[in-house]
């Protein structure tokens, strides 16, 4: 049986104002996890100005 996946890329910009990145990332992951998304990978964006999160969920 083959599985079908849906993918999502979320980019969290680094901000001087707007709360700690850890807190914002945690809130975003909690929200997406409640929707069924699973974190697959995290990378720093090319210009080091954002955190890029890759998620998936089964269709």
DASUL-V930629 format. One record per residue. RES is the residue in one small letter. SS is DSSP state (helix for helix, strand for strand, loop for the rest). PHI is phi in radians with two decimals (none if undefined). OMEGA is omega as a letter, one per 40 degrees, with the letter a starting at -180 (999 if undefined). Layout:
# DASUL-V930629
res = [RES | RES]
ss = [SS | SS]
phi = [PHI | PHI]
omega = [OMEGA | OMEGA]
This chain:
# DASUL-V930629
res = [x | x | x | x | x | x | x | x | x | x | x | x | x | x | x | x | x | x | x | x | x | x | x | x | x | x | x | x | x | x | x | x | x | x | x | x | x | x | x | x | x | x | x | x | x | x | x | x | x | x | x | x | x | x | x | x | x | x | x]
ss = [loop | loop | loop | loop | strand | strand | strand | strand | strand | strand | strand | strand | strand | loop | loop | loop | loop | loop | loop | loop | helix | helix | helix | helix | helix | helix | helix | helix | helix | helix | helix | helix | helix | helix | loop | loop | loop | strand | strand | strand | strand | strand | strand | strand | loop | loop | loop | loop | loop | strand | strand | strand | strand | strand | strand | strand | strand | strand | loop]
phi = [none | -1.62 | -1.68 | -2.01 | -2.05 | -1.99 | -2.11 | -2.50 | -2.05 | -2.10 | -1.98 | -1.87 | -1.25 | -1.27 | -2.29 | -1.23 | -1.98 | 2.07 | 1.65 | -1.17 | -1.03 | -1.02 | -1.16 | -1.18 | -1.14 | -1.06 | -1.10 | -1.14 | -1.17 | -1.09 | -1.11 | -1.22 | -1.08 | -1.15 | -1.58 | 1.72 | -1.40 | -2.08 | -1.23 | -1.87 | -2.77 | -2.37 | -2.38 | -1.46 | -1.12 | -0.92 | -1.66 | 1.01 | -1.93 | -2.76 | -1.83 | -1.92 | -1.95 | -1.92 | -2.25 | -2.51 | -2.64 | -1.34 | -1.30]
omega = [i | i | i | a | i | a | a | i | i | i | i | a | i | a | i | i | i | i | i | i | i | a | a | i | i | a | i | i | i | a | a | i | i | i | i | a | i | i | a | a | i | i | i | a | a | a | i | i | a | i | a | a | i | a | i | i | a | i | 999]
